[in-house]
Amino acid sequence: MERRILLATGFEKAFLGIATDFAGHDRAVYDYDKCVEILMKQGMDADIAMNHMDYEVIGGWVGEGTPIFMQRMRYRSLIASTE
């Protein structure tokens, strides 16, 4: 089976690696915060950059190989937020 991994153009410095989803599709994974930083370096303020990421980039489904944009956090922070 051919691996069809779609890459997010312009976010090369935010690339983290490859993840495999439940259906077995390999997907590129990017650091969300680094993507926002890249957009800010291109002239967007923080709010516009996050809005762009949320609606234009993450919201832009392009098929089974659509990249994943991960927000890093510590495990303890996640557990504390669910208690």
QUICOR-V950155 format. One record per run of one state. SS is the DSSP state (2 for helix, 1 for strand, 0 for the rest). FROM is the first residue (numbers start at 0). LEN is the number of residues. If there is no record, write none. Layout:
SS/FROM/LEN
SS/FROM/LEN
//
This chain:
0/0/11
2/11/3
1/14/6
0/20/5
1/25/6
2/31/10
0/41/4
2/45/12
0/57/10
1/67/3
0/70/4
2/74/8
0/82/1
//
